[in-house]
Amino acid sequence: METSREYMLKLKEAIQSNYQNWRSHNYTDLPGQKKFAREFGFGLNDFKDRKEVEDTIKSSYSTLYICLFGMSPLMNAKEWMDEIRSELR
């Protein structure tokens, strides 16, 4: 089984390979970016190592969010991580 970090990196790679189509799915505004964070968080439920998941959440702001949404983010790191954690079970 892959790790949560590998999941995040594969997700980023998949999005980047089809970036224009992905952006057209309403992820560009704040509600869309929050939705994406929650979708990512829901996916993290498949991983049982909670410490590793928490490390992935913490690194996801720069690795995933800033990379995909640019250097003028609509959420700060805390808001991003709170949205992700809202979907953890």
Protein Blocks (a to p, Z undefined) as FASTA:
>chain_A
ZZfklmmmmmmmmmmmmmmmmmmnopmbmmlmmmmmmmmmmmmmmpmblmlmmmmmmmmm
mmmmmmmnojadfbdfklmmmmmmmmpZZ
